[in-house]
Amino acid sequence: MIRRPPRSTLFPYTTLFRSPEYDILCKIKGILIDETKHIRFGDWNINEIEILNKHLFLTSKPMIYLVNLSEKDYLRKKNKWLLKLKEWIDKNDPGAAFIPFSGIFETQLVDLEPEDKKKFLEDHNAQSALDKIIVQGYKALQLQYFFTAGHDEVKAWTIQKGTKAPQAAGRIHTDFEKGFIMAEVMKFDDFKEEGSEPAVKAAGKYRQQGRNYVVEDGDIILFKFNPGGGKDTKKK
């Protein structure tokens, strides 16, 4: 319950009750108590989301429903509770991801070599649910990848959707963000289709982007930045 302190109570409470944070907390109280809904079902703008993230309310978190089945039920794709669970989720948490999986089945795949794993899945006419769980988890948390690549390694970096190029560069090193000059970008799908970086460039699909560029999922990026000493440096 959110209550105002006695008049005799001074700072910091007076500051709180004059700030937008107090209004947001009252809005949260209304959703939780008056509407008896989870916080994530409310309409929130960017500033309000910053307050929500500060307080880490459990019901503000996105939900993914994982249903752990026996290996037998997973392979035959049948269980008497699946339909009832799906109906409840659709009614009480519309749009939430619902993923049946089998912990026992996944455990058997962990130590298999790639070829053995492929044969095992073919023999059982089944697929691992692990990739789907990871993808849906990223979507629920509004996360995505971008890649950097060199001659000896490729790295994937996790960022929030909507992140601009300088802030994405800052995930690698703060100097990259401070001295950001530009981002040279190619899409993963274009790279896969064309087969190489020179081929992507030849096809006109290699772009130079400025600081307002919003990084997209699967971007392969070469950042150019100035570390502050007047010397341009590249990181790939």
Salt bridges, closest charged atoms under 4 A:
GLU21 OE1 - LYS54 NZ 3.30
GLU21 OE2 - HIS55 NE2 2.78
GLU35 OE1 - LYS37 NZ 3.36
GLU48 OE1 - LYS27 NZ 3.34
ASP73 OD1 - ARG76 NH2 2.99
ASP90 OD1 - LYS86 NZ 2.90
ASP93 OD2 - ARG40 NH2 2.50
ASP123 OD2 - LYS119 NZ 2.97
ASP175 OD2 - HIS173 ND1 3.77
GLU184 OE2 - LYS224 NZ 2.88
GLU193 OE1 - LYS205 NZ 3.69
GLU194 OE2 - LYS205 NZ 2.96
GLU197 OE2 - LYS201 NZ 3.30
GLU197 OE1 - LYS236 NZ 2.44
GLU216 OE1 - LYS187 NZ 3.06
ASP219 OD1 - LYS187 NZ 2.81
